[in-house]
């Protein structure tokens, strides 16, 4: 995987005294999580195409990201049938709604399984922005938000790192089924 950012680029936006190697470890970990949750990076060209197997038996199937184009849509009744699956024709059998990441079956429901080959949009700039914010959050993370000592008692409030991290990552979730 080609990394979206370097420690040098992050340091232009995040004030930190971490070494480049430590910052690279943070970058690698957070970028791997982005890819795990939202798929490989895409430059919006056919070299970034992805193939997904989706459950059917519905009029609409959704890919997790908006797309530039749908290359092919195939449907089958069992996973084993995908080698000889029915290839659907755009605008006759289905319509693709790129900004929604939605493919609508015309005149029928999709069969049990739908295989979609598509090219996701180039969202690397958005991913870079979130990655910088994840690095900022990580480098500024404090385990405790507040702690106090007084009258022989100790109390603390946990930091909100995980909540903030989840909020940042959710910014990359382009589609949430209703």
TORLUMBA-261939 format. One record per residue: y negated, x negated, z negated of N, C-alpha, C in turn; residue in three letters; residue number from 1. Coordinates in steps of 0.1 Angstrom, whole numbers. Layout:
N
<node <Y; X; Z>; <Y; X; Z>; <Y; X; Z>; "Ala"; NUM>
...
This chain:
178
<node <12; -9; 0>; <0; 0; 0>; <-12; -9; 0>; "Unk"; 1>
<node <-22; -6; 9>; <-34; -13; 9>; <-43; -7; -2>; "Unk"; 2>
<node <-48; -16; -10>; <-56; -11; -21>; <-70; -6; -16>; "Unk"; 3>
<node <-74; 5; -22>; <-87; 11; -18>; <-99; 3; -24>; "Unk"; 4>
<node <-97; -4; -35>; <-108; -11; -41>; <-104; -25; -46>; "Unk"; 5>
<node <-114; -34; -47>; <-111; -47; -54>; <-119; -47; -67>; "Unk"; 6>
<node <-115; -56; -76>; <-122; -57; -88>; <-137; -60; -86>; "Unk"; 7>
<node <-140; -68; -76>; <-154; -71; -73>; <-162; -58; -69>; "Unk"; 8>
<node <-156; -50; -61>; <-163; -37; -58>; <-165; -28; -70>; "Unk"; 9>
<node <-155; -28; -79>; <-156; -20; -91>; <-167; -25; -100>; "Unk"; 10>
<node <-168; -38; -101>; <-178; -44; -110>; <-192; -42; -105>; "Unk"; 11>
<node <-194; -38; -93>; <-207; -35; -88>; <-212; -21; -94>; "Unk"; 12>
<node <-202; -13; -98>; <-205; 0; -103>; <-202; 3; -118>; "Unk"; 13>
<node <-193; -6; -123>; <-189; -4; -137>; <-192; -17; -144>; "Unk"; 14>
<node <-199; -16; -155>; <-202; -27; -163>; <-190; -30; -172>; "Unk"; 15>
<node <-185; -42; -170>; <-173; -46; -178>; <-172; -61; -179>; "Unk"; 16>
<node <-166; -66; -189>; <-164; -80; -191>; <-149; -84; -189>; "Unk"; 17>
<node <-141; -74; -184>; <-127; -76; -181>; <-125; -86; -170>; "Unk"; 18>
<node <-115; -94; -171>; <-112; -103; -160>; <-108; -96; -148>; "Unk"; 19>
<node <-109; -102; -136>; <-105; -96; -124>; <-90; -92; -124>; "Unk"; 20>
<node <-82; -101; -130>; <-67; -97; -130>; <-65; -85; -139>; "Unk"; 21>
<node <-71; -84; -150>; <-70; -72; -159>; <-75; -59; -151>; "Unk"; 22>
<node <-86; -61; -145>; <-92; -49; -138>; <-83; -46; -126>; "Unk"; 23>
<node <-77; -55; -120>; <-68; -52; -109>; <-55; -45; -114>; "Unk"; 24>
<node <-51; -48; -126>; <-39; -41; -132>; <-43; -26; -134>; "Unk"; 25>
<node <-55; -24; -139>; <-60; -10; -141>; <-61; -3; -127>; "Unk"; 26>
<node <-67; -10; -117>; <-68; -4; -104>; <-54; 0; -98>; "Unk"; 27>
<node <-45; -9; -99>; <-31; -7; -94>; <-25; 5; -101>; "Unk"; 28>
<node <-26; 6; -114>; <-20; 17; -121>; <-26; 30; -117>; "Unk"; 29>
<node <-39; 31; -117>; <-46; 43; -114>; <-44; 47; -99>; "Unk"; 30>
<node <-44; 38; -90>; <-42; 41; -76>; <-28; 46; -74>; "Unk"; 31>
<node <-18; 40; -81>; <-4; 44; -79>; <-3; 59; -84>; "Unk"; 32>
<node <-10; 62; -95>; <-10; 76; -100>; <-16; 86; -90>; "Unk"; 33>
<node <-27; 82; -83>; <-33; 90; -73>; <-23; 92; -61>; "Unk"; 34>
<node <-16; 82; -57>; <-7; 83; -46>; <5; 91; -50>; "Unk"; 35>
<node <10; 90; -63>; <21; 97; -68>; <18; 112; -68>; "Unk"; 36>
<node <6; 116; -72>; <2; 130; -73>; <-2; 136; -60>; "Unk"; 37>
<node <-9; 129; -52>; <-15; 135; -40>; <-11; 129; -26>; "Unk"; 38>
<node <-1; 120; -27>; <4; 114; -14>; <-3; 102; -10>; "Unk"; 39>
<node <3; 95; 0>; <-3; 82; 4>; <-17; 84; 10>; "Unk"; 40>
<node <-24; 73; 9>; <-38; 73; 15>; <-37; 76; 30>; "Unk"; 41>
<node <-47; 83; 35>; <-47; 87; 49>; <-61; 82; 55>; "Unk"; 42>
<node <-60; 77; 67>; <-72; 73; 74>; <-75; 84; 85>; "Unk"; 43>
<node <-68; 95; 84>; <-71; 106; 93>; <-66; 104; 108>; "Unk"; 44>
<node <-58; 94; 110>; <-52; 91; 123>; <-37; 94; 122>; "Unk"; 45>
<node <-31; 94; 134>; <-16; 97; 135>; <-8; 86; 128>; "Unk"; 46>
<node <-14; 74; 125>; <-6; 64; 117>; <-4; 69; 103>; "Unk"; 47>
<node <-12; 79; 98>; <-11; 84; 85>; <-3; 97; 83>; "Unk"; 48>
<node <4; 100; 94>; <11; 113; 94>; <21; 114; 82>; "Unk"; 49>
<node <23; 126; 77>; <32; 128; 66>; <42; 140; 70>; "Unk"; 50>
<node <54; 139; 65>; <63; 150; 67>; <67; 156; 54>; "Unk"; 51>
<node <66; 169; 53>; <70; 176; 40>; <80; 186; 43>; "Unk"; 52>
<node <89; 188; 33>; <98; 199; 33>; <93; 209; 23>; "Unk"; 53>
<node <90; 222; 28>; <84; 232; 19>; <93; 244; 18>; "Unk"; 54>
<node <93; 251; 7>; <101; 264; 6>; <94; 274; 15>; "Unk"; 55>
<node <102; 282; 22>; <97; 293; 30>; <98; 306; 24>; "Unk"; 56>
<node <103; 316; 32>; <104; 330; 28>; <91; 336; 24>; "Unk"; 57>
<node <80; 332; 31>; <67; 336; 29>; <59; 336; 42>; "Unk"; 58>
<node <48; 342; 42>; <40; 342; 55>; <32; 329; 56>; "Unk"; 59>
<node <28; 323; 44>; <20; 311; 44>; <27; 300; 37>; "Unk"; 60>
<node <26; 288; 42>; <30; 276; 35>; <17; 267; 34>; "Unk"; 61>
<node <17; 259; 23>; <5; 251; 21>; <10; 236; 19>; "Unk"; 62>
<node <2; 227; 26>; <4; 213; 24>; <-6; 209; 13>; "Unk"; 63>
<node <-4; 199; 6>; <-13; 196; -6>; <-27; 191; -3>; "Unk"; 64>
<node <-30; 188; 10>; <-43; 183; 14>; <-48; 190; 27>; "Unk"; 65>
<node <-61; 191; 29>; <-66; 195; 42>; <-61; 186; 52>; "Unk"; 66>
<node <-60; 190; 65>; <-55; 181; 75>; <-63; 181; 87>; "Unk"; 67>
<node <-61; 170; 95>; <-68; 169; 108>; <-60; 177; 119>; "Unk"; 68>
<node <-47; 175; 118>; <-39; 182; 128>; <-25; 185; 122>; "Unk"; 69>
<node <-18; 195; 128>; <-4; 197; 125>; <3; 192; 137>; "Unk"; 70>
<node <12; 183; 135>; <20; 177; 147>; <32; 186; 150>; "Unk"; 71>
<node <39; 191; 140>; <50; 200; 143>; <53; 208; 130>; "Unk"; 72>
<node <59; 220; 133>; <64; 229; 123>; <78; 233; 127>; "Unk"; 73>
<node <87; 231; 118>; <101; 234; 121>; <106; 243; 109>; "Unk"; 74>
<node <115; 252; 112>; <120; 260; 102>; <136; 261; 103>; "Unk"; 75>
<node <142; 262; 91>; <157; 263; 91>; <161; 271; 79>; "Unk"; 76>
<node <173; 276; 79>; <179; 284; 68>; <184; 276; 57>; "Unk"; 77>
<node <189; 264; 61>; <194; 254; 51>; <189; 241; 54>; "Unk"; 78>
<node <188; 232; 44>; <183; 218; 45>; <192; 211; 56>; "Unk"; 79>
<node <205; 214; 56>; <214; 208; 66>; <211; 212; 80>; "Unk"; 80>
<node <204; 223; 82>; <200; 228; 95>; <188; 221; 101>; "Unk"; 81>
<node <181; 213; 93>; <168; 208; 98>; <169; 199; 110>; "Unk"; 82>
<node <181; 193; 112>; <183; 185; 124>; <183; 193; 136>; "Unk"; 83>
<node <187; 205; 135>; <187; 214; 147>; <177; 226; 145>; "Unk"; 84>
<node <167; 224; 136>; <158; 235; 132>; <150; 240; 144>; "Unk"; 85>
<node <145; 252; 143>; <137; 258; 153>; <123; 253; 152>; "Unk"; 86>
<node <118; 247; 164>; <105; 242; 164>; <95; 254; 168>; "Unk"; 87>
<node <85; 255; 160>; <76; 266; 162>; <64; 262; 171>; "Unk"; 88>
<node <58; 271; 178>; <47; 268; 187>; <34; 273; 181>; "Unk"; 89>
<node <24; 264; 181>; <11; 267; 175>; <5; 278; 183>; "Unk"; 90>
<node <-2; 287; 176>; <-10; 299; 181>; <-1; 309; 187>; "Unk"; 91>
<node <12; 307; 187>; <22; 317; 191>; <30; 321; 179>; "Unk"; 92>
<node <36; 311; 173>; <44; 313; 161>; <37; 311; 148>; "Unk"; 93>
<node <26; 303; 148>; <19; 300; 136>; <4; 296; 139>; "Unk"; 94>
<node <-4; 297; 129>; <-18; 293; 130>; <-21; 283; 119>; "Unk"; 95>
<node <-27; 272; 121>; <-30; 262; 111>; <-45; 264; 107>; "Unk"; 96>
<node <-47; 264; 94>; <-60; 265; 88>; <-63; 252; 81>; "Unk"; 97>
<node <-68; 243; 88>; <-70; 229; 84>; <-77; 227; 71>; "Unk"; 98>
<node <-88; 233; 68>; <-96; 231; 56>; <-88; 236; 44>; "Unk"; 99>
<node <-80; 246; 46>; <-72; 252; 35>; <-59; 245; 33>; "Unk"; 100>
<node <-55; 237; 42>; <-41; 231; 42>; <-31; 242; 43>; "Unk"; 101>
<node <-34; 252; 50>; <-25; 264; 51>; <-20; 265; 65>; "Unk"; 102>
<node <-7; 269; 66>; <-1; 273; 79>; <5; 287; 78>; "Unk"; 103>
<node <0; 295; 86>; <3; 310; 86>; <13; 313; 97>; "Unk"; 104>
<node <24; 319; 93>; <35; 324; 103>; <30; 337; 109>; "Unk"; 105>
<node <30; 337; 122>; <26; 350; 129>; <37; 359; 131>; "Unk"; 106>
<node <36; 371; 128>; <46; 382; 131>; <59; 381; 123>; "Unk"; 107>
<node <60; 372; 114>; <73; 372; 106>; <70; 363; 94>; "Unk"; 108>
<node <81; 362; 85>; <80; 352; 74>; <87; 339; 79>; "Unk"; 109>
<node <83; 328; 73>; <90; 316; 75>; <105; 318; 70>; "Unk"; 110>
<node <114; 310; 76>; <128; 310; 71>; <128; 303; 57>; "Unk"; 111>
<node <140; 300; 52>; <141; 294; 39>; <134; 281; 37>; "Unk"; 112>
<node <135; 272; 47>; <128; 259; 46>; <119; 257; 58>; "Unk"; 113>
<node <108; 250; 55>; <98; 247; 66>; <95; 232; 65>; "Unk"; 114>
<node <96; 226; 76>; <93; 211; 76>; <80; 210; 84>; "Unk"; 115>
<node <70; 204; 78>; <57; 203; 84>; <54; 188; 86>; "Unk"; 116>
<node <50; 184; 98>; <46; 170; 100>; <31; 172; 104>; "Unk"; 117>
<node <23; 165; 96>; <8; 167; 98>; <1; 154; 95>; "Unk"; 118>
<node <-12; 154; 98>; <-21; 142; 95>; <-31; 147; 85>; "Unk"; 119>
<node <-31; 142; 73>; <-41; 146; 63>; <-55; 141; 67>; "Unk"; 120>
<node <-65; 147; 62>; <-79; 142; 64>; <-80; 128; 58>; "Unk"; 121>
<node <-90; 121; 62>; <-94; 108; 56>; <-102; 111; 44>; "Unk"; 122>
<node <-95; 110; 32>; <-102; 113; 20>; <-103; 100; 11>; "Unk"; 123>
<node <-103; 89; 18>; <-103; 76; 10>; <-116; 74; 3>; "Unk"; 124>
<node <-127; 79; 8>; <-140; 77; 1>; <-140; 85; -12>; "Unk"; 125>
<node <-135; 97; -12>; <-133; 106; -24>; <-124; 99; -34>; "Unk"; 126>
<node <-113; 94; -29>; <-103; 87; -37>; <-110; 74; -44>; "Unk"; 127>
<node <-118; 67; -36>; <-125; 55; -42>; <-134; 59; -53>; "Unk"; 128>
<node <-142; 70; -51>; <-151; 75; -61>; <-144; 79; -74>; "Unk"; 129>
<node <-133; 86; -73>; <-125; 89; -85>; <-119; 77; -91>; "Unk"; 130>
<node <-114; 68; -83>; <-108; 55; -88>; <-118; 47; -96>; "Unk"; 131>
<node <-131; 46; -91>; <-141; 39; -99>; <-143; 46; -112>; "Unk"; 132>
<node <-144; 60; -112>; <-146; 67; -124>; <-134; 66; -134>; "Unk"; 133>
<node <-122; 65; -129>; <-111; 62; -137>; <-111; 48; -143>; "Unk"; 134>
<node <-116; 39; -136>; <-118; 25; -141>; <-129; 25; -152>; "Unk"; 135>
<node <-140; 32; -149>; <-150; 33; -159>; <-145; 40; -172>; "Unk"; 136>
<node <-138; 50; -171>; <-132; 57; -182>; <-123; 48; -190>; "Unk"; 137>
<node <-114; 41; -183>; <-104; 32; -189>; <-111; 20; -196>; "Unk"; 138>
<node <-121; 14; -190>; <-128; 3; -196>; <-137; 7; -208>; "Unk"; 139>
<node <-141; 19; -208>; <-149; 24; -219>; <-141; 32; -230>; "Unk"; 140>
<node <-128; 33; -228>; <-120; 41; -236>; <-120; 36; -251>; "Unk"; 141>
<node <-122; 45; -260>; <-120; 42; -274>; <-109; 51; -279>; "Unk"; 142>
<node <-100; 46; -286>; <-89; 54; -291>; <-94; 65; -300>; "Unk"; 143>
<node <-105; 63; -308>; <-110; 73; -317>; <-124; 76; -312>; "Unk"; 144>
<node <-127; 89; -312>; <-141; 93; -309>; <-150; 91; -321>; "Unk"; 145>
<node <-144; 94; -333>; <-152; 93; -345>; <-143; 91; -357>; "Unk"; 146>
<node <-147; 82; -366>; <-140; 81; -378>; <-149; 79; -390>; "Unk"; 147>
<node <-145; 83; -401>; <-154; 82; -413>; <-146; 79; -425>; "Unk"; 148>
<node <-153; 72; -434>; <-148; 68; -447>; <-158; 73; -457>; "Unk"; 149>
<node <-154; 80; -467>; <-163; 85; -477>; <-156; 92; -488>; "Unk"; 150>
<node <-161; 90; -500>; <-155; 96; -512>; <-140; 94; -514>; "Unk"; 151>
<node <-136; 82; -509>; <-122; 79; -511>; <-113; 86; -500>; "Unk"; 152>
<node <-119; 92; -490>; <-112; 99; -479>; <-115; 93; -466>; "Unk"; 153>
<node <-105; 94; -457>; <-106; 89; -444>; <-103; 100; -434>; "Unk"; 154>
<node <-111; 101; -424>; <-109; 111; -414>; <-112; 106; -400>; "Unk"; 155>
<node <-106; 111; -390>; <-109; 107; -376>; <-107; 118; -366>; "Unk"; 156>
<node <-113; 117; -355>; <-112; 126; -343>; <-107; 118; -332>; "Unk"; 157>
<node <-96; 121; -326>; <-91; 114; -314>; <-101; 115; -302>; "Unk"; 158>
<node <-101; 104; -294>; <-109; 104; -282>; <-103; 114; -272>; "Unk"; 159>
<node <-111; 117; -262>; <-107; 126; -252>; <-103; 120; -239>; "Unk"; 160>
<node <-98; 108; -240>; <-94; 100; -228>; <-85; 108; -218>; "Unk"; 161>
<node <-74; 113; -223>; <-64; 120; -215>; <-70; 132; -208>; "Unk"; 162>
<node <-79; 140; -216>; <-85; 151; -210>; <-95; 147; -198>; "Unk"; 163>
<node <-103; 137; -201>; <-112; 132; -191>; <-105; 127; -179>; "Unk"; 164>
<node <-94; 120; -181>; <-86; 114; -170>; <-80; 125; -162>; "Unk"; 165>
<node <-75; 135; -168>; <-69; 147; -160>; <-80; 154; -152>; "Unk"; 166>
<node <-92; 155; -158>; <-103; 161; -150>; <-107; 153; -138>; "Unk"; 167>
<node <-107; 140; -140>; <-110; 132; -128>; <-100; 133; -117>; "Unk"; 168>
<node <-87; 132; -121>; <-76; 133; -111>; <-76; 147; -105>; "Unk"; 169>
<node <-79; 157; -112>; <-79; 170; -106>; <-89; 172; -95>; "Unk"; 170>
<node <-99; 164; -95>; <-109; 165; -84>; <-103; 162; -70>; "Unk"; 171>
<node <-92; 155; -70>; <-85; 152; -58>; <-75; 163; -54>; "Unk"; 172>
<node <-73; 173; -62>; <-64; 184; -59>; <-71; 194; -50>; "Unk"; 173>
<node <-69; 193; -37>; <-76; 202; -28>; <-72; 216; -27>; "Unk"; 174>
<node <-59; 218; -31>; <-54; 232; -30>; <-46; 235; -43>; "Unk"; 175>
<node <-50; 246; -49>; <-42; 251; -60>; <-38; 266; -57>; "Unk"; 176>
<node <-25; 268; -56>; <-20; 282; -52>; <-26; 292; -62>; "Unk"; 177>
<node <-29; 304; -57>; <-34; 314; -65>; <-22; 322; -71>; "Unk"; 178>
